[in-house]
Amino acid sequence: MAGSHDKDITDLHVSSLNTIREIGIAREQWRCSVTVLLEKLIFARRLESHCRLHSLTPREQFAKSKSCCEEASLIKNLTNDGGRILHNNSAITSNDFDQCYDRGCAPISGVAARAHGVSVKSTRLMLQTMQCMDYFIKTGFGISEQPAFGGSAGFGSKLMGLGQGSGAAPGGMRNIITLVDNAYKRLGLGMEAKSSLAGRIFLLAAIIYVDDTDLLHWAKFYGISDDEFVAQIQQATTDWGMLVQATGGAVKPSKSFWYLMSWKFDRGKAVLESKEEVSRHFLSIPQSDGTTAVIPLEANHVTKKTLGVWGNPLNKPTVPLEKLKTKGLDWVDKLRVRPLERKNTWLSLTVH
């Protein structure tokens, strides 16, 4: 609002929003589009500031201010390094939410928002607006004149979800996952490591960036058998999947996989077991219809993209560097075809 040129119009707009917030009834226009000010000001900026001030965002969540996906990947790499140094059996289960924002359950979203300090009136107004939104189809021929689905069809058609493209969706989804993460840790699940010098215990359940999740598993004791360790991983993965379902979400099998780092000793030397040696083990994730879906086991040297960054448990940089090289060459080729001004050239590099 600081950029407004007319104080009277600004005051009128603010008074209008405050009145709507107090009575809890959204304007008819909001059924087609939600005011950016409402999303950004109340749910994005204020919520982010409140969570940072009161340390409400768990350490597992890296989708927050002054953090990035590269930092999340670094923490995961350091965890893998620790497992290799200590020769401690470990595993990573990479889970991805199915449809992410669209599956956010309104009651759970409301509980999560209230738990993070959002007022009752603001929470109710935002969720009721999203439930009654009309959705239009946009194609190359234009936008449909009538909504394809949405609140105009009556009470029975109220929708769940936080809305793709909504300014409130990232913060709302992060609040929901915070509830899942805290409940998961209350079950005693996650990685536990102790520093060698100070004896300080580190607890880290997962590496999370918005909805992309890498669950961290460490063996409860040295010398654990593969069967016991895989059973431990399966229990943790099932618990995570069921907690996600309790919020209205689901884990997508096609985007999920796992790594297993199991050590054996050959004439006193620690050796990491190959995929062939552990391939008899299976891991599954629960589905919304009550069934389970088996997810693939990847070899530890295979590089996959998780948390927005290419990597593998052995931290071999070959493939990530090749990806960066390919991306750089593609950027140069595009600049040769369509030259830019010098300042825009550097801008394109930073956003490419």
PEURFEN-V245639 format. One record per pair of residues at least 12 apart in sequence whose C-alpha atoms are under 6 Angstrom apart, sorted by the first residue. I is the first residue (numbers start at 1). GAP is how many residues later the second one is. Records with the same first field share a line. If there is no record, write none. Layout:
I=GAP  GAP
This chain:
24=101
31=102  103
32=101  102
39=128  129
40=127
43=125
44=124
60=146  147  148
61=147  148
62=147
63=146  147
69=238
80=233
89=130  172  173
90=127  128  129  171
91=126  168  169  170
92=123  124  166  167
93=121  122  165
94=119  120  162  163  164
95=118  161
96=116  155  156  159
97=114  153  154  155
98=152  153  154
101=60  61  62
102=59  60  61
103=58  145  146
104=57  58  144
105=55  56  142  143
106=54
108=139
112=63  64
131=27  28
132=19  26
133=17  18
134=13  16  17
135=12  13  14  15
136=12
174=36
180=63
190=14  15  26  27
191=12  13  14  25  26  27
212=95
238=47
241=45
257=38  39  40
258=39
259=38  39
275=24
300=13
